[in-house]
């Protein structure tokens, strides 16, 4: 039981660290003009005021990731499971946050037609790095 609690803590930390990487990736995409070229009005900033909520949410989504690797027999394919779990925050962002918390419409279409694609990409980065960081922090069994 002690190892399961440790794994949950590791997954939370991995999700938190992956959120930093994902936020940096989103900022770089905007800084290099990729979002603007695609006609998407996402302009993420990289400061503590915007980064902190992303880190908290990344950690909480990391707890969802922990459910996929909690059992000893399921502790393989860490990155693939991270990619699959990244679908959850993508759906939450597109179907709950954009229409109800930011008034950008379902899927954030008011920000641009390719907004769902960018949100998916940013969350895929989170999923990949959650898998990588979890594996690195957990070590070999």
N, C-alpha and C positions, 0 to 999 in steps of 0.2 A: 504494500500500500504506500509506503514511503516513496518508492521510486515513481509511482503514478503521480503523486503530488509534485515531485520534483520535475517530472516531464511536463505537467501543466504549467508550472512556473517557467520552464524553459520555452515552451510554446508561446506564452505571453510575451516574454522578452524578445523572442525571435520575431513575433508579429510587430512588436514595437520598433525594433531595429529595421525591419523590412519596410515599415511605414516611412521611416526617414529616407531610405533609399528610393522608395516610390515617389515621395514628395520631391526629392532632388531630381529624379528623372522627369517628373511633370514640369518642374521649373525649367529644366534644361530644354525640354521640348518647346516651351513657350519662349524661352530666351533665344533659341535658335530660329524662332519664327515658324516652326512646324504647325502649330495650332492656327496661327494667323493665315498661313498658306492654305490650310484646309477649310478656312472659313468658320473656324470655331472660336468663340469668344472666351475660352478658358484662359485666364491669366493668373496662374498660381504664383504666390509669392513665397519666398523662403525666409521667414522670420519666425521667432518663437511664438508669436501670437497665433499664427496659422499652423505652425508645425505641431504644437502641443496637442490640439484636438486630434490631429491625424495620428499621432503616436498612441494616444489613448485608444482610439478606435482600432488601430492596427493591432494593439495588444488584445483587445476584446475579440476581434476576429481571429486572433491567434488561439484563443480559447476554443473556438469552433474547430480550428485546425487540430487541436489536441485530441478531439474526439476521434479523429481518423487514425491517430497513431498511439492511442492510449493502451491498447492491448499489445503484449509482447509480439504476438504473431503478425501484427499489422505494421510493424516498424520497418518497412522497406518502401522504396519508391517515394521518398520524402518530398521531392520536388514535384512529382506528378500529383501527389495529394494536395500540395500547396496550390497548384494551378487549378485543380478542381474546386477547392474551397474558395478560391478567388472569385468564383462565380457569385457567391453569396453577397459579398460587399458590392459587387457590380450591380446586381439586381436591386439591392437596397438603395444605392445611390440613384439609379435610374428611375425606380418606381416609387420611392418614398421621399428621398431628400429633395430631388429636383422639383417634383410637382407640389409637394406639401410644405416644404421648409424654405424653398428659395423662389417659388413661383416661376420656375423656368419651363414648366410644362413636363408632361410625361416624356421620359428619356432625355430631358434637357434639350429638346429640339430648338427651343428659342435661343440657345447659345450657338446653334449651328447644326446642320444635318449630320455631321460626322461626330458629334459629341459622344454618342454611345460607343463608337469605336475607340475614341481616346480614353474614355473611362474604363473600358475593357482592357486596353493596353496597360494603363497605369496600375490597374488591379492585378493583371497578370504578372507585372514586375513584382508587386507585393507578394503574390503567391510563390513565385520562384524563389525570392529571397527569404521568405518565411521557411520554406523547405530547406534551403541552404543553411540558414542560421540555426535552425532547429537541429539539423544533423551535426553541424560544427559544435554547437553548445552541448549536445547530448553525448557526443563521443561514441566510441565503440562499446558494444555490450559484451 
